[in-house]
Amino acid sequence: MTRRDFLVELGTEELPPKTLRTLEQAFAQGLQTRLRELGLESGAVESFATPRRLAVLVRRLSLRQPDQQIVRRGPPRSASFDAAGAPTRAALAFANSCGVALEHLGSERDARGNEYLHYAGLRRGADTITVLPALVQAALDALPIARRMRWGALEAQFVRPVHWLLMLLGSELVPASILGVSAGNASFGHRFMAPRALRIRSPATYADTLQRRGKVIAVFEQRRQSVRSQVEALAAQLDGRAIMSEALLDEVTALVEWPVAIAGQFDARYLALPREVLISTLQDHQRYFALENAAGALLPWFITVSNIDSPEPALIRAGNERVVRPRLADAEFFWQQDRRQPLHARLTGLAAVTFQAQLGSQASRSARIAALAAAIAPDIGADPAASARAAELCKCDLLTAMVGEFPELQGIMGRYYALADGENAAVAEAIGEHYLPRGAGDALPASAVGDAVALADKIDVLAGIFAIGQKPSGTRDPFGLRRAAIGVLRIVLEHKLELDLPALLSRAVALQPLAELSVRAPAISAEIYDFVLERLRAQYLERAETNGISTEMFDAVLATQPRSLLDFDARLRALVAFVARPEGASLAAANKRIANILKKSADTAARALSEELLREPAERELHHSLEALRAQVETATAQRHYAQALDLLAGLRAAVDQFFDRVLVNDPDSALRDNRVALLAQLRALFAGIADLSRLPG
């Protein structure tokens, strides 16, 4: 079958830099998925993204869909014709849906002899060039764009206004009109260095034409590597190394089409500012790369990446230095002004800062966090007084000029100001750590006091927002409750903190300043517990391939409602090992059977077992085996040696199998029946002390 390369490029105004890579990948994946759905075979799929374009190149795309053999069964023949033999609406509708006249339909019989209308035909595949416009439109419509915009008088909507559309199948123009723009065979080069239209003769020449004649490096990864290598080389010339996060590198790459690294300098006196202030000024506000020496001390240099190869780079350097100078001067002024007043003096001012209308001010929130932190501290080896003090002060830096200008430094500046005020070092460190972890993969608090305050902060926001009925829905999570729950899980599990989570949640809910809360408090606490545990489920299942955990295993442990997250984790890991044993599946199936029996005999299951009524050898053997293991299993379970307890219970497999093979549980004699149910209840209780094995498949 003949094949050709296909290229689509959408030219726009500057796209959001932080989402450019996501849009690029989603566009390519969307096209690939839809081509597959249409049965169109292709070779490799390549994607391109710059600030002003998204493009996809599909290698060796089939020029026609394959023909499809269509076989459909219609309504019963009895419902297709009336008594006079005239076709009914059902028969006509079926024929119409098949695209044929009624007389072209056949009939068939099923295995029971019932006769139905039948259609068998060949659906001719469409030419690829005719389906590409709708396919591209569908892929663009499905892009993950939070908010679309309109421009001019058009009804079309996209993340940014669209200026050109390029669509080629081989050297042939694909006729299309998408987002208010008609397709052509031209792209456009760099906005300043090569703004003219560039005719693309074939899809395969696209990237090379843009780079050679248009001064545009269209391949994101190639441009990213160019930024990295230029910045690293320039930093080495200045006897430094660039502070280069992957996120900053991606964002800078998304801001330029032709990267050129240029070094700039600032007054060395600004090095006296806190390190985070300098980095935030240079990196977060200006998208510059800060430099440090081999010892990790910042240098009075920065590197910016220009989007133009200027004949006078000194002018660009001077312009960037002129921009950064007043920002650093402002930061220096804020640093000096903020320290004129001790951090604790801002406590009263927090009363005028609303956290949430129903939940009161930041002052009342700080008081709740302090109460929770003091309660958590003894259980995790932290100083209660230091924890309460850190919690009391942790939101004070919200009122500082520095945090007002650099909100991303909240907590961090609180630490600096607390140290400057002579606060206890543990208190200052905890203030700096209480927002941790700020996101996925972020560091955790390094101190026990930091753990206490960070947990209290996150648990309070969970309790408050759930109490006012504003829990997350869909993708909406304005208070970051999912992030807070994940933070609680990470701190507790990674630092192995033994805490009674339901008790903490209950305490946090009770502290909320809401009327008539006591009646609803238990339900709210239970709802938060479920919410946190669902985040835990997601974390385990994300790593299911390596940890062996399934959703059924998680449910089996969840059914026991462990109060400690460490306890939950220990049960789950022991269960994974147990399920992998040969005895695991058999005993899981037995537990499922027992659970069904006990559901039907709930009253009987609670009765005491009588050894005198154990008539069959198999039931006596099961009872004997249970009694021999009971004390050891209960001791191991109480000590959270769940793997050991399950190892012991695995030894019951033969006795359990023999019991179900040879003993009639539902005996006509009610006394024997009730006694056997009581025996099974004892067996199930031993397993249920660890997990509900009836939740497992089998």
Residue pairs with C-beta under 8 A, 6 or more apart in sequence:
1 41
1 62
1 63
1 64
2 63
3 41
3 42
3 43
3 60
3 61
3 62
3 63
4 60
4 61
4 63
4 169
4 170
4 172
4 203
5 57
5 58
5 59
5 60
5 61
5 168
5 169
5 170
5 202
5 203
5 204
6 42
6 57
6 58
6 61
6 128
6 132
6 167
6 168
6 169
6 174
6 203
7 55
7 56
7 57
7 58
7 166
7 167
7 168
7 200
7 203
7 206
8 31
8 55
8 56
8 132
8 136
8 165
8 166
8 167
8 174
9 48
9 53
9 54
9 55
9 164
9 165
9 166
9 167
9 187
9 206
10 53
10 54
10 55
10 140
10 162
10 164
10 165
10 178
10 179
11 52
11 53
11 162
11 163
11 164
11 165
11 166
11 187
11 188
12 52
12 53
12 54
12 158
12 159
12 160
12 161
12 162
12 163
13 52
13 160
13 161
13 163
14 51
14 52
14 160
15 23
15 49
15 51
15 52
15 54
15 159
15 160
15 254
16 159
16 160
17 51
17 251
17 254
17 255
18 250
18 251
18 254
19 144
19 159
20 49
20 51
20 220
20 254
21 49
21 220
21 250
21 254
22 144
23 49
23 54
23 143
23 144
23 145
23 159
24 47
24 48
24 49
24 54
24 220
25 47
26 142
26 143
26 144
27 47
27 54
27 56
27 139
27 140
27 143
28 45
28 46
28 47
28 56
30 138
30 139
30 140
30 142
30 143
31 45
31 56
31 58
31 135
31 136
31 139
32 42
32 45
32 58
34 135
34 138
34 139
35 42
35 58
35 61
35 135
38 65
38 131
38 135
39 65
39 66
39 68
39 125
40 61
40 62
40 65
40 128
40 131
41 61
41 62
42 58
42 59
42 60
42 61
42 62
43 58
43 59
43 60
43 61
44 59
45 56
45 57
45 58
45 59
46 56
46 57
46 59
46 219
47 54
47 55
47 56
47 57
47 220
48 54
48 55
48 56
48 57
48 206
48 207
48 218
48 219
48 220
49 55
49 218
49 220
49 254
50 216
50 217
50 218
50 220
50 223
50 257
51 254
51 255
51 256
51 257
51 307
52 188
52 191
52 257
53 187
53 218
55 166
55 206
55 218
57 203
57 204
57 206
57 207
61 128
61 169
62 128
63 127
63 128
63 129
63 169
64 125
64 126
64 127
64 128
65 125
65 126
65 127
65 128
65 131
66 125
67 122
67 123
67 124
67 125
68 122
68 123
68 125
69 120
69 121
69 122
69 123
70 98
70 119
70 120
70 121
70 122
70 123
71 118
71 119
71 120
72 94
72 98
72 118
72 119
72 120
73 108
73 116
73 117
73 118
74 80
74 90
74 91
74 94
74 105
74 116
74 117
74 118
74 119
75 88
75 90
75 91
75 94
75 116
75 117
76 114
76 115
76 116
76 117
77 107
77 115
77 116
77 117
78 115
79 88
79 90
79 91
80 87
80 88
80 90
80 91
80 94
80 117
81 87
81 88
81 91
82 88
87 102
91 102
91 105
91 117
92 102
94 105
94 117
94 119
95 101
95 102
95 104
95 105
95 119
98 105
98 119
98 121
100 119
100 121
104 119
105 117
105 118
105 119
106 117
106 118
106 119
106 120
107 115
107 116
107 117
107 118
108 115
108 116
108 118
109 115
109 116
110 116
128 169
129 169
129 172
129 174
129 175
132 167
132 169
132 174
132 176
133 167
133 174
133 175
133 176
133 177
133 178
133 183
136 167
136 176
136 178
137 178
140 158
140 178
140 179
143 159
145 158
145 159
147 159
148 157
148 158
148 159
149 157
149 158
149 159
149 160
149 161
150 156
150 157
151 161
152 161
152 180
154 179
154 180
155 180
156 162
156 179
156 180
157 179
158 179
162 178
162 179
162 180
162 181
163 181
163 188
164 181
164 184
164 186
164 187
164 188
165 176
165 178
165 179
165 181
165 182
165 183
165 184
166 183
166 184
166 185
166 186
166 187
166 200
167 173
167 174
167 176
167 183
168 174
168 185
168 200
168 202
168 203
170 202
170 203
171 201
171 202
173 183
173 184
173 185
174 183
175 183
176 182
176 183
177 183
185 199
185 200
186 197
186 198
186 199
186 200
187 197
187 198
187 200
187 206
187 209
187 210
187 214
188 195
188 196
188 197
188 198
188 214
189 195
189 196
189 198
189 210
189 213
189 214
189 215
189 216
190 214
190 215
190 216
190 257
190 258
190 307
190 308
191 257
192 307
192 308
193 215
193 258
193 308
193 309
194 213
194 214
194 215
194 216
198 209
198 210
198 213
198 214
200 206
200 209
201 209
206 218
207 218
207 219
210 216
210 217
210 218
211 217
211 218
215 257
215 258
215 309
216 257
216 258
217 223
217 226
217 257
217 258
217 259
220 253
220 254
223 253
223 256
223 257
223 259
224 249
224 250
224 253
226 259
227 249
227 252
227 253
227 256
227 259
227 261
227 305
228 244
228 249
230 259
230 260
230 261
230 305
231 242
231 244
231 261
231 289
231 303
231 305
232 241
232 242
232 244
233 261
234 261
234 262
234 263
234 303
235 241
235 242
235 289
235 291
235 303
237 263
238 263
238 291
238 299
238 301
239 293
239 299
240 291
240 292
240 293
240 299
240 301
241 291
241 292
241 293
241 294
242 289
242 290
242 291
242 303
243 279
243 283
243 289
243 290
243 291
243 292
244 289
245 283
248 283
248 287
248 289
251 287
252 259
252 287
252 289
252 305
253 259
255 287
255 305
255 307
256 305
256 306
256 307
257 307
258 307
258 308
258 309
259 305
259 306
259 307
260 305
260 306
260 307
260 308
260 309
260 310
260 313
261 303
261 304
261 305
261 306
262 303
262 304
262 305
262 306
262 313
262 316
262 317
262 320
263 301
263 302
263 303
263 317
264 288
264 301
264 302
264 303
264 304
264 317
264 320
264 321
264 324
265 300
265 301
265 302
265 321
266 300
266 301
266 302
266 321
266 324
266 325
266 328
267 300
267 325
267 328
268 300
269 332
270 278
270 300
270 328
270 331
270 332
271 278
271 297
271 298
271 300
273 328
273 331
273 332
273 335
274 335
274 412
274 413
274 416
275 298
276 409
276 412
276 413
277 331
277 335
277 402
277 406
277 409
277 413
278 290
278 298
278 328
278 331
279 290
279 298
280 406
280 408
280 409
281 324
281 327
281 328
281 331
281 406
282 288
282 289
282 290
282 302
282 324
283 289
283 290
284 406
284 408
285 327
285 406
286 302
286 304
286 320
286 323
286 324
286 327
287 304
287 305
288 302
288 303
288 304
288 320
288 324
289 302
289 303
289 304
289 305
290 298
290 302
291 298
291 299
291 301
291 302
291 303
292 298
292 299
293 299
302 320
302 324
304 316
304 320
306 313
306 316
308 316
310 316
330 405
331 402
331 405
331 406
333 401
334 400
334 401
334 402
334 404
334 405
335 402
337 401
338 400
338 401
338 402
338 413
338 417
339 417
339 420
342 417
342 421
343 393
343 396
343 397
343 414
343 417
343 418
343 421
343 423
344 392
344 393
344 396
344 421
346 396
346 397
346 399
346 400
347 363
347 366
347 392
347 393
347 396
348 363
349 399
350 361
350 362
350 363
350 366
350 395
350 396
350 398
350 399
351 361
351 362
351 363
351 364
352 361
353 361
353 362
353 363
353 398
353 399
354 360
354 361
354 362
355 361
355 362
355 364
355 365
355 464
356 464
356 465
356 468
356 479
358 468
358 514
359 365
359 464
359 465
359 467
359 468
359 512
359 513
359 514
360 513
362 395
362 398
364 513
365 395
365 460
365 464
366 391
366 392
366 393
366 394
366 395
367 392
368 460
368 464
368 508
368 511
368 512
369 391
369 394
369 453
369 456
369 457
369 460
370 387
370 388
370 389
370 391
370 392
370 456
371 388
371 507
371 511
372 391
372 455
372 456
372 459
372 460
372 504
372 507
372 508
372 511
373 384
373 387
373 388
373 390
373 391
373 452
373 453
373 455
373 456
374 384
374 385
374 387
374 388
374 391
375 504
375 507
376 382
376 387
376 451
376 452
376 455
376 456
376 499
376 504
377 383
377 384
377 386
377 387
377 388
377 448
377 449
377 452
378 384
379 497
379 498
379 499
379 500
380 448
380 451
380 452
380 495
380 497
380 498
380 499
381 448
382 447
382 448
382 449
382 451
382 452
383 426
383 448
383 449
386 424
386 426
386 427
386 430
386 449
387 430
387 449
387 452
387 453
387 456
389 423
389 424
389 427
390 426
390 427
390 428
390 430
390 431
390 434
390 449
390 450
390 453
391 430
391 434
391 452
391 453
391 456
391 457
393 414
393 418
393 423
393 427
393 431
394 411
394 414
394 430
394 431
394 434
394 453
394 457
396 414
396 417
397 403
397 409
397 410
397 411
397 413
397 414
397 417
397 431
398 410
400 413
400 417
402 409
402 413
403 409
403 410
403 413
406 413
410 435
411 431
411 432
411 433
411 434
411 435
412 432
414 428
414 431
414 432
415 428
415 429
415 431
415 432
418 427
418 428
418 431
419 425
419 428
426 447
426 449
427 449
429 446
429 447
429 449
429 450
430 445
430 447
430 449
430 450
430 452
430 453
430 454
431 453
432 450
433 445
433 446
433 447
433 450
433 453
433 454
434 445
434 450
434 453
434 454
434 457
435 454
435 457
436 442
436 443
436 444
436 445
436 450
436 454
436 487
437 443
437 444
437 486
437 487
437 490
437 491
439 483
440 486
444 451
444 454
444 490
444 491
444 494
444 495
445 451
445 453
445 454
445 491
451 491
451 495
451 497
454 487
454 491
455 488
455 491
455 492
455 497
455 499
455 504
458 484
458 485
458 487
458 488
459 484
459 488
459 504
459 505
459 508
460 508
460 511
461 479
461 480
461 481
461 484
462 481
462 484
462 485
462 488
462 505
462 508
462 528
462 531
462 532
463 505
463 508
463 509
463 511
463 512
463 524
463 525
463 528
464 512
465 471
465 479
465 481
466 481
466 509
466 524
466 527
466 528
466 531
467 509
467 512
467 514
467 517
467 520
467 524
468 514
470 478
470 479
471 481
471 527
471 531
472 481
472 482
477 483
481 531
482 535
485 531
485 532
485 535
486 535
486 539
488 532
489 532
489 535
489 536
489 539
489 565
491 497
492 499
492 501
492 565
492 566
493 565
493 566
493 569
496 566
497 566
498 564
498 566
499 564
499 565
500 563
500 564
501 529
501 532
501 563
501 564
501 565
502 525
502 526
502 529
502 561
502 563
503 563
505 525
505 528
505 529
506 521
506 522
506 525
509 517
509 521
509 524
509 525
509 528
510 517
510 518
510 521
517 524
533 558
533 568
536 565
536 568
537 551
537 554
537 558
540 547
540 549
540 554
540 572
541 549
541 550
541 551
541 554
543 549
544 550
547 576
548 576
548 579
548 580
549 572
549 576
552 695
552 696
552 697
553 572
553 575
553 576
553 579
553 691
553 696
554 572
555 692
555 695
556 575
556 691
556 692
556 693
556 694
556 695
556 696
557 568
557 571
557 572
557 575
557 691
557 692
558 568
559 688
559 691
559 692
559 695
560 571
560 688
560 689
560 690
560 691
560 692
562 568
562 571
567 640
570 640
570 642
571 642
571 690
571 691
572 691
573 642
573 643
574 642
574 643
574 645
574 646
574 690
575 642
575 646
575 690
575 691
577 643
577 646
578 584
578 643
578 646
578 647
578 650
579 585
579 588
579 696
581 650
583 650
583 653
584 650
585 698
586 653
586 656
586 657
587 649
587 650
587 652
587 653
587 656
587 687
587 693
588 693
588 694
588 696
588 697
588 698
589 698
590 656
590 657
590 660
591 684
591 687
591 692
591 693
591 694
591 696
592 693
592 694
592 696
592 698
593 660
594 680
594 683
594 684
594 694
595 684
595 692
595 694
597 665
597 677
597 680
598 605
598 677
598 680
598 681
598 684
601 674
601 677
604 673
604 674
604 677
604 678
605 677
605 678
605 680
605 681
606 678
606 681
607 674
607 675
607 677
607 678
608 678
609 623
609 675
609 678
609 679
609 682
610 675
611 623
613 671
613 672
613 675
614 620
614 623
614 675
614 679
615 672
616 662
616 663
617 662
618 655
618 658
618 659
618 661
618 662
618 663
619 659
619 663
619 676
619 679
621 655
621 658
621 659
622 652
622 655
622 656
622 658
622 659
622 679
622 683
623 679
625 651
625 652
625 655
626 652
626 679
626 682
626 683
626 686
629 648
629 649
629 651
629 652
629 686
630 686
632 645
632 648
633 645
633 648
633 649
633 686
633 689
634 686
634 689
636 642
636 644
636 645
636 648
637 645
637 689
637 690
642 690
645 689
645 690
646 690
649 686
649 687
652 683
656 683
663 676
665 673
665 676
665 677
665 680
666 673
667 673
667 676
684 694
687 693
